[in-house]
Amino acid sequence: MKHNKFVQMSVVFVLSALSALSALCAVSADAAISPLAGLVIMLDPGHGGEDSGAVGSGGLKEATVNLRVARYLRQLLTADGATILMTREQDETVSLQKRVDMAKQRKPDLFVSIHHNASLGKTKTNRGEIYFNALDDGLPLQLANEMSRELGNSRLASGSFVIPGGYFVLRNNSVPALLTEASYISMPENEKALSTGRALTKEALVFRQAIRKVFDHPTMRVEIISKNPAPTSSPFFNLIISADRPIAKADIAFEDGQSVPLGFNKLPSIGSVYNLFNMKPLQAGEHFLRMTFHGGDGSISTQRKMTVQVHLPISEAVLLPIASYIPEGFNGIFPVRLLLKDENGNVNQQALPFQIEWDSKNVNGKTRSDGQALAEIELDGTERGSIELKATVDGHQAASTRIAIRHPNKAFILGRVSTNLTMEGLEKTRIRYGSDRLAITGPGGYFFCELPNIFRNLDIMIQPPAGYAAERRRIRTEGKMVSTPEIVLAPVAPELLGKKIAILADRSQDDWIRPMIRLFMQGGARIIRLRTPPGKESLPSSHTKDESPSELKGPAAGAIAEANRQSDLDLLLSIKRDDVSAVTFRHYYKSPKGIALGKAIASFLDHARLQPRAVVTEGSDYELGHTGATALIVALPRHTPPNITASVADALYKVLTMKPARSTSAK
Ligand SMILES: [Zn+2]
């Protein structure tokens, strides 16, 4: 919002008191007929060109309807004084990425993607759905509520829902974004209505009315008077925030969910200036704040994001040689860990440049954001007595240590564990050796073992972090006093490693899902368990004229909202029992990944001779097409014997650990 209505209104008041001068009357007239002056809105008619979107049984294309509504809406909003940008002007193919890029480039105040719904099953109610970017519950949620209310009050739909959406154009958008599905094109009687100009102008009027209402309380303009990221050299930060009107409520939270309490005070200055601070110390490192402000006049700010960088003074750095001494004549890399500490002796989580010097050599690097680094000290075997290491961190002398060089009187084993995927060192691997000895790999994957006698062979037990299997290895020392074994591990399931998978299922399925989840986690997957109470997966009643608008409630909706608030979810598996006669995989009709996944799992079950054969089909389940991630429904008949669930679990695991075919998401 670029104009300030209050200023204009007060101008008008003073002028009418002075009684009209014609030039000044133009100002008042302008304010009345241009309620959206200064506002830039990008309209995004969904689909187009090669992608017709949903097609009604009478042949009406969603892409056409979307564009027509967008054109009407453009006309209306332009008349209201707004500047309208369009992601497409005609029946042309525009990729989702391109649409998002346009918004990034032009930075509109608002992005509205216009779609019309379709259902494969019989839809009883022609409900409207307004999606807002699930990662931004500021302005997008407020406008979604308003649009949903207007839509519910119109005859275009029999009710309307507000849904936290995970669609590509929403979650990847840098500006406040919504996606509308005002009604169903797949319902024949509604398709008829949508083919007339009347319903489409009505729809445009509904959206315009909602936009007017929200921007009638102009967006609150908020300025954070600090550069972003905001640096602080103490565990406390202090941000000065100035708004163009009094702030009645501030929604501020850390993105990682940490519960350091925050304070928000008005400063005794002219205007609305506030002070945001933390009341308990923050750890060193980066902290991400998400904030939305509400004015007492109903206005709301756009969502603001801020990074606070806590740089605590490096009171101390610690140099930790991996082995306690250097064997005489050692020729190669001797690893040393560098650890930053704050004045309380805690790890000082900061990425800072460092230099370590010894003799007349040196090595440079940067600590990781966790305040640690590995320094590889190169030795040529000519060093005698001891070497002194001096560490400089961020230009300041921070630590020094002396490492003795001596003849080993025990077997000296300086090993390294790495992964064949990246050849990088694998940290936090536990190495058990001897009868009860333990070494743990640090940065770079290095570990050190010392044994009283010299062995030809040393059996060690390797317990790597999740994603890699525990195994026994034999280290051959060839009877030498010093050895530097390299242990390369292969991940259990490279395709699962690091993947974030949400599993939606009720507790009644735990008996067979739990072991499967354990297997996924051993494969290195990150699992998010979403639950629905048993037997309650239907949609709740919609919001109609009498009800106040709210987020779509209900178990599945709550779970999807949670899934959509994850910023990096790869897959959503919704596992349920319903009235199917065979194991059924349902996918969103436009999701190539979902289709491929369903087919691959079914083909595994075919090979396992599952009876009756597994079925892959398009689904109309709420979870499909409403998430940012690929979603697949795994539906089992109500009474499924354990041997079948075991086969399904097995097939799911096998397919998810296979290398998938690459494709892009549909919406
Ligand atoms: Zn669509």
Boltz pocket constraint, residues with backbone or C-beta under 6 A from the ligand:
constraints:
  - pocket:
      binder: B
      contacts: [[A, 46], [A, 47], [A, 53], [A, 54], [A, 62], [A, 114], [A, 115], [A, 116]]
      max_distance: 6.0
